[in-house]
Amino acid sequence: MPTHQAPPAGPATTPPPKPRQGPRPLATHLTAAMAVLLNSQAGLPLLNGSSPIWRKELEPRCRQLRADLAGIDPEALKAAVERETRRRLDTLLTGLERYRRNPYQRDVADPPPVWTEGNSRLLDYSRPGAKGPVLLFVPSLVNRGYVLDLSARKSLVRWLAAGHDAKGAFRPLLLDWGTVGTVERGFDLTDYVAGRLARAVDATRDLMGRAPVLVGYCMGGTLAAAAAALRPEALSALVLLAAPWDFHADDPAAALRTAAVLPLVEPALTWLGELPVDMIQFLFAGLDPLLALRKFSRYAALDPDSQDAQDFVALEDWLNDGVPLAAAVARECLGGWYGRNDPAEGTWRVGGQAIDARAIRLPTLAIIPARDRIVPPGAARALIDAIPGGDRLEPHLGHIGMVVSAGAPDQVWAPLADWLRARLDHPRS
């Protein structure tokens, strides 16, 4: 039984940070922002009555805009648009430069690993003497797991370990997948689910003396569901945080467009044995090409020493600290998940066994953020709909906001703790 204490929140003893690369890929974000802003001037001639409106749904707005601009000198309008374009570009670049120069470093240190395999580590956040339920957090393979331990102010795992009420503390552990090394480069999803995750579950049970609750976030939730279907006897419950399952539920065309990227990245997969971080980030950027323009423009207006600014930098650093995907995993996800929709179709196989969510009989909770754009709510609802007797919670938050936003403690953390205590004290038969 491990007895060490998770390190207190405080300055992490880490080397000086490398120069920030983000937002990644920088060229993509800059190109998208400049294309929209600089094209504003090119769109001015379309305001005359003879210009065709290719999107009929915009016709009422165009008519209103023409009415608003009636009597305005065209040259004065052109000059005003140019000034506003320059102002917005300057604001964006100011925000980017301030972010890249910000001295912030992550202000919490990882606890020592209690188990390692390859580049993966099992981090124990539980406090000495804690006897509460054991939780094993499973993050995505494409982002670092420390979003669940982002900073001293925003750490779901430390909050659960602290036991913020009389009902006591949990014993959370976090599976840090690590980056893709020589061993992991040859992995497929079976190697991760039936191999490394299964052994992490066994290590957790051996260390803690009881079967853990598996808590999967994003892609980690999909992997956790497969693990629960394969080895339910090794677990006490299952929690799914924004876990995708039906990749065609909300927008099949968008999923197929993502799958269509596979032939384009195949040369990188073949030569490198992995899907590089910037290629993955390029796919995420396609979900909202102007997100960087909006968020770095807002950041430019913040006091650099304010807590809001520090929170922004902490989260942005995590977003840009991605990891590559092993080639076989990338092929399974792009072709099998987004293309064929294997999980929802019941054709996803792990270790030769089809993964059937309907066979999961563990107490299960799905937390599905209603404002999620990375995992649309319908994609996550399909999984809990398939699990008999599963419970759900749909907070009005986004994909990342569900674990780190100001609303996360009240809308996600506390309800999760309440559900765990109720279900583990009174499990269903």
For each residue, the residues with C-beta under 8 A, 3 or more apart:
1: 207 208 209
2: 114 124 126 207 208
3: 128
4: 111 112 124 128
5: 127 128
6: 111 124 125 126 127 158 161
7: 10 108 109 110 111
8:
9: 107 108 152 155 158
10: 7 107 108 109 152
11: 105 107
12: 105 106 107 108 109
13: 109
14: 17 105 106 109
15:
16: 105
17: 14 20 105
18:
19: 100
20: 17 99 100 317 320
21: 24 26 320
22: 26 99 100 316 317 319 320
23: 26 29 96 292 296 316 319 320
24: 21 277 278 281 320 322
25: 28 29 278 281 282 285
26: 21 22 23 29 30
27: 30 31
28: 25 31 32 281 282 285
29: 23 25 26 32 33 285 292 293
30: 26 27 33 34
31: 27 28 34 35
32: 28 29 35 36 285 289 290 292 293
33: 29 30 36 37 89 92 290 292 293
34: 30 31 37 38 89
35: 31 32 38 39
36: 32 33 39 40 290 293
37: 33 34 40 85 88 89 293
38: 34 35 41 42 85
39: 35 36 42 43
40: 36 37 43 44 81 84 85
41: 38 44 78 81 82 85
42: 38 39 45
43: 39 40 46 47
44: 40 41 47 74 77 78 81
45: 42 48 51
46: 43 51
47: 43 44 51 62 65 66 69
48: 45 51
49: 66
50:
51: 45 46 47 48
52:
53: 56 58 59 62
54:
55: 58 59
56: 53 59
57:
58: 53 55 61 62
59: 53 55 56 62 63
60: 63 64
61: 58 64 65
62: 47 53 58 59 65 66
63: 59 60 66 67
64: 60 61 67 68
65: 47 61 62 68 69
66: 47 49 62 63 69 70
67: 63 64 70
68: 64 65
69: 47 65 66 72 77
70: 66 67
71:
72: 69 76 77
73: 76 77
74: 44 77 78
75: 78 79
76: 72 73 79 80
77: 44 69 72 73 74 80 81
78: 41 44 74 75 81 82
79: 75 76 82 83
80: 76 77 83 84
81: 40 41 44 77 78 84 85
82: 41 78 79 85 86
83: 79 80 86 87
84: 40 80 81 87 88
85: 37 38 40 41 81 82 88 89
86: 82 83 89 90
87: 83 84 90 91
88: 37 84 85 91 92 293 297
89: 33 34 37 85 86 92 93
90: 86 87 93 94
91: 87 88 94 95 297 300 301
92: 33 88 89 95 96 292 293 296 297 300
93: 89 90 96 97
94: 90 91 97 98 300
95: 91 92 98 99 295 296 297 298 299 300
96: 23 92 93 99 100 296
97: 93 94 100 101
98: 94 95 101 102 299 300 304
99: 20 22 95 96 102 296 299 312 313 316
100: 19 20 22 96 97
101: 97 98
102: 98 99 304 309 313
103:
104: 310 313 314 317
105: 11 12 14 16 17
106: 12 14 146 150 151 314 317
107: 9 10 11 12 151 152
108: 7 9 10 12 149 151 152 155 158
109: 7 10 12 13 14
110: 7 113 123 146 149 176
111: 4 6 7 123 124 125
112: 4 123
113: 110 116 121 122 123 176
114: 2 122 123 124 173 203 207
115: 121 122 200 203 204 207
116: 113 120 121 122
117: 120 196 199 200
118: 178 181 183 184 196
119: 177 178 179 180 181 183 184
120: 116 117 175 176 177 178 196 200
121: 113 115 116 175 176 178
122: 113 114 115 116 173 174 175 176 200 203 204
123: 110 111 112 113 114 173 174 175 176
124: 2 4 6 111 114 171 173 207
125: 6 111 149 157 158 160 161 171 172 173 174
126: 2 6 130 134 161 169 170 171 172 173 208
127: 5 6 130 161 162 163 169
128: 3 4 5
129:
130: 126 127 161 163 168 169 170 171
131: 168 171
132: 163 168 169 170 171
133: 170 171 210 213 236 420 421 424
134: 126 170 171 172 173 204 205 208 210 211 212 213 236
135: 160 170 171 172 173 212 213 215 239 420
136: 172 173 174 175 200 201 204 212 213 214 215
137: 145 148 157 172 173 174 175 215 216 217 220
138: 175 197 214 215 216 217 220 221 223 224 227
139: 143 144 145 147 148 174 175 176 177 217 218 220
140: 143 217 218 219 220
141: 177 192 219 220 223 323 325 329
142: 219 280 322 323 325
143: 139 140 147 218 318 319 321 322 323
144: 139 147 176 318 321 322 323
145: 137 139 148 149 174 175 176 177 220
146: 106 110 149 150 174 176 318
147: 139 143 144 150 217 318 400 403 404
148: 137 139 145 155 156 157 174 217 403
149: 108 110 125 145 146 155 156 157 158 174
150: 106 146 147 154 155 314 315 318 404
151: 106 107 108 154 155 310 311 314
152: 9 10 107 108 155
153: 307 311
154: 150 151 311 314 404 408
155: 9 108 148 149 150 151 152 158 159
156: 148 149 159 160 403 408 412 413
157: 125 137 148 149 160 161 172 174
158: 6 9 108 125 149 155 161 162
159: 155 156 162 164 409 413
160: 125 135 156 157 163 169 170 172 413 417
161: 6 125 126 127 130 157 158 169 170 171 172
162: 127 158 159 169
163: 127 130 132 160 167 168 169 170
164: 159
165:
166:
167: 163 417 421
168: 130 131 132 163
169: 126 127 130 132 160 161 162 163
170: 126 130 132 133 134 135 160 161 163 417 420
171: 124 125 126 130 131 132 133 134 135 161 208
172: 125 126 134 135 136 137 157 160 161
173: 114 122 123 124 125 126 134 135 136 137 204 208 212
174: 122 123 125 136 137 139 145 146 148 149 157
175: 120 121 122 123 136 137 138 139 145 197 200
176: 110 113 120 121 122 123 139 144 145 146
177: 119 120 139 141 145 192 196 323
178: 118 119 120 121 181 184 323
179: 119 184 323 324
180: 119 184 185 187 273 274 323 324 325 326
181: 118 119 178 184 185
182: 185
183: 118 119 186 187
184: 118 119 178 179 180 181 187 326
185: 180 181 182 273 274 326 327
186: 183 191 273 326 328
187: 180 183 184 191 192 195 196 326 328 329
188: 191 192 326 328 329 332
189: 192 193 223 226 328 329 332 333 350
190: 193 194 195 350 351
191: 186 187 188 194 195 196
192: 141 177 187 188 189 195 196 197 223 329
193: 189 190 197 198 223 226 227 230 350 351
194: 190 191 197 198 227 230 350 351
195: 187 190 191 192 198 199
196: 117 118 120 177 187 191 192 199 200
197: 138 175 192 193 194 200 201 223 224 227
198: 193 194 195 201 202 227 230 231 234
199: 117 195 196 202 203
200: 115 117 120 122 136 175 196 197 203 204
201: 136 197 198 204 205 212 214 227 231 234 235
202: 198 199 205 206 234
203: 114 115 122 199 200 206 207
204: 115 122 134 136 173 200 201 207 208 212
205: 134 201 202 208 209 210 211 212 234
206: 202 203 209
207: 1 2 114 115 124 203 204
208: 1 2 126 134 171 173 204 205 212
209: 1 205 206
210: 133 134 205 236
211: 134 205 233 234 235 236
212: 134 135 136 173 201 204 205 208 235 236
213: 133 134 135 136 235 236 237 238 239 420 424
214: 136 138 201 224 227 228 235 237 238 239
215: 135 136 137 138 224 239 241
216: 137 138 220 221 222 223 224 225 238 239 240 241 243
217: 137 138 139 140 147 148 220 221 241 242 243 403
218: 139 140 143 221 241 242 243 244 374 375 399
219: 140 141 142 222 223 243 244 333
220: 137 138 139 140 141 145 216 217 223 224 243
221: 138 216 217 218 224 225 240 241 242 243 244 380 383
222: 216 219 225 226 243 244 245 337 343 383
223: 138 141 189 192 193 197 216 219 220 226 227
224: 138 197 214 215 216 220 221 227 228 238 240 243
225: 216 221 222 228 229 238 240 243 245 355 357 360 383
226: 189 193 222 223 229 230 348 350 355
227: 138 193 194 197 198 201 214 223 224 230 231 235
228: 214 224 225 231 232 235 238 360 362 364
229: 225 226 232 355 356 357 359 360
230: 193 194 198 226 227 350 351 353 355
231: 198 201 227 228 234 235
232: 228 229 235 360 361 362
233: 211
234: 198 201 202 205 211 231
235: 201 211 212 213 214 227 228 231 232 238 362
236: 133 134 210 211 212 213 362 363 424 427
237: 213 214 362 363 364 365 420 423 424 427
238: 213 214 216 224 225 228 235 360 362 363 364 365 387
239: 135 213 214 215 216 364 365 366 367 416 419 420
240: 216 221 224 225 243 364 365 366 367 380 383 384
241: 215 216 217 218 221 367 402 403 412
242: 217 218 221 367 368 369 372 374 375 380 399 402
243: 216 217 218 219 220 221 222 224 225 240 366 375 380 383
244: 218 219 221 222 247 337 343 375 379 380 383
245: 222 225 343 344 357 379 380 382 383 386
246: 249 341 343 344 378 379 381 382 383
247: 244 255 337 338 341 343 344 379
248: 251 252 255 341 344
249: 246 344 376 378 379 381 382
250: 254 376 377 378 379
251: 248 254 255 376
252: 248 255 256
253: 256 257
254: 250 251 257 258
255: 247 248 251 252 258 259 338 339 341
256: 252 253 259 260 338 339
257: 253 254 260 261
258: 254 255 261 283 334 338
259: 255 256 262 334 335 338 339
260: 256 257 263 264
261: 257 258 264 265 283 334
262: 259 265 266 330 331 334 335 339
263: 260 266
264: 260 261
265: 261 262 268 269 275 279 330 334
266: 262 263 269 270
267: 270 271
268: 265 271 272 274 275 276 279
269: 265 266 272 273 274 275 327 330 331
270: 266 267 327
271: 267 268
272: 268 269 276 324 327
273: 180 185 186 269 326 327
274: 180 185 268 269 324 325 326 327 330
275: 265 268 269 279 280 324 325 327 330
276: 268 272 279 280 324
277: 24 280 281 322 323 324
278: 24 25 281 282
279: 265 268 275 276 282 283
280: 142 275 276 277 283 284 322 324 325
281: 24 25 28 277 278 284 285 320 322
282: 25 28 278 279 285 286
283: 258 261 279 280 286
284: 280 281 287 374
285: 25 28 29 32 281 282 288 289 291 292
286: 282 283 289
287: 284 291 373 374
288: 285 291 373
289: 32 285 286
290: 32 33 36 293 294
291: 285 287 288 294 295
292: 23 29 32 33 92 285 295 296
293: 29 32 33 36 37 88 92 290 296 297
294: 290 291 297 298
295: 95 291 292 298 299 312
296: 23 92 95 96 99 292 293 299 300
297: 88 91 92 95 293 294 300 301
298: 95 294 295 301 302
299: 95 98 99 295 296 302 309 312
300: 91 92 94 95 98 296 297
301: 91 297 298
302: 298 299 306 308 309 312
303: 306 308 309
304: 98 102 309
305: 309 310
306: 302 303 309 310
307: 153 310 311
308: 302 303 311 312
309: 102 299 302 303 304 305 306 312 313
310: 104 151 305 306 307 313 314
311: 151 153 154 307 308 314 315
312: 99 295 299 302 308 309 315 316
313: 99 102 104 309 310 316 317
314: 104 106 150 151 154 310 311 317 318
315: 150 311 312 318 319 400 404
316: 22 23 99 312 313 319 320
317: 20 22 104 106 313 314 320 321
318: 143 144 146 147 150 314 315 321
319: 22 23 143 315 316 322
320: 20 21 22 23 24 281 316 317
321: 143 144 317 318
322: 24 142 143 144 277 280 281 319
323: 141 142 143 144 177 178 179 180 277
324: 179 180 272 274 275 276 277 280
325: 141 142 180 274 275 280 329 330 333
326: 180 184 185 186 187 188 273 274 329 330
327: 185 269 270 272 273 274 275 330 331
328: 186 187 188 189 331 332
329: 141 187 188 189 192 325 326 332 333
330: 262 265 269 274 275 325 326 327 333 334
331: 262 269 327 328 334 335 336
332: 188 189 328 329 335 336 337
333: 189 219 325 329 330 336 337 338
334: 258 259 261 262 265 330 331 337 338 339
335: 259 262 331 332 338 339 340
336: 331 332 333 339 340 342 348
337: 222 244 247 332 333 334 340 341 342 343 348
338: 247 255 256 258 259 333 334 335 341
339: 255 256 259 262 334 335 336
340: 335 336 337 345 347
341: 246 247 248 255 337 338 344 345
342: 336 337 345 347 348
343: 222 244 245 246 247 337 346 348 355 357 383
344: 245 246 247 248 249 341 382
345: 340 341 342 348
346: 343 354 355 356
347: 340 342 354
348: 226 336 337 342 343 345 354 355
349: 352 353 354 355
350: 189 190 193 194 226 230 353 355
351: 190 193 194 230
352: 349
353: 230 349 350
354: 346 347 348 349
355: 225 226 229 230 343 346 348 349 350
356: 229 346 359
357: 225 229 245 343 360 383 386 387
358: 386 387 388
359: 229 356
360: 225 228 229 232 238 357 364 387 388
361: 232 388
362: 228 232 235 236 237 238
363: 236 237 238 389 391 423 424 427 428
364: 228 237 238 239 240 360 384 387 389 390 391
365: 237 238 239 240 390 391 392 393 416 419 420 423
366: 239 240 243 380 381 383 384 387 390 391 392 393
367: 239 240 241 242 392 393 394 395 402 412 415 416
368: 242 372 377 380 381 384 392 393 394
369: 242 372 377 394 395 396 397 398 399 401 402
370: 377 394 395 396 397
371: 396 397 398 401
372: 242 368 369 375 376 377 380 398 399 402
373: 287 288 376 398 399
374: 218 242 284 287 399 400
375: 218 242 243 244 372 379 380 399
376: 249 250 251 372 373 379 380
377: 250 368 369 370 372 380 381 394
378: 246 249 250 381 382
379: 244 245 246 247 249 250 375 376 382
380: 221 240 242 243 244 245 366 368 372 375 376 377 383 384
381: 246 249 366 368 377 378 384 385 392
382: 245 246 249 344 378 379 385 386
383: 221 222 225 240 243 244 245 246 343 357 366 380 386 387
384: 240 364 366 368 380 381 387 390 391 392
385: 381 382 390
386: 245 357 358 382 383
387: 238 357 358 360 364 366 383 384 390
388: 358 360 361
389: 363 364 428
390: 364 365 366 384 385 387
391: 363 364 365 366 384 419 423
392: 365 366 367 368 381 384
393: 365 366 367 368 412 415 416 419
394: 367 368 369 370 377
395: 367 369 370 402 407 411 412 415
396: 369 370 371 407 411
397: 369 370 371 401 402 405 407 408 411 412
398: 369 371 372 373 401 402 405
399: 218 242 369 372 373 374 375 402
400: 147 315 374 403 404 405
401: 369 371 397 398 404 405 407 408
402: 241 242 367 369 372 395 397 398 399 405 408 411 412
403: 147 148 156 217 241 400 408 412
404: 147 150 154 315 400 401 408
405: 397 398 400 401 402 408
406:
407: 395 396 397 401 410 411 412
408: 154 156 397 401 402 403 404 405 411 412 413
409: 159 412 413 414
410: 407 413 414
411: 395 396 397 402 407 408 415
412: 156 241 367 393 395 397 402 403 407 408 409 415 416
413: 156 159 160 408 409 410 416 417
414: 409 410 417 418
415: 367 393 395 411 412 418 419
416: 239 365 367 393 412 413 419 420
417: 160 167 170 413 414 420 421
418: 414 415 421 422
419: 239 365 391 393 415 416 422 423
420: 133 135 170 213 237 239 365 416 417 423 424
421: 133 167 417 418 424 425
422: 418 419 425 426
423: 237 363 365 391 419 420 426 427 428
424: 133 213 236 237 363 420 421 427
425: 421 422
426: 422 423
427: 236 237 363 423 424
428: 363 389 423
429:
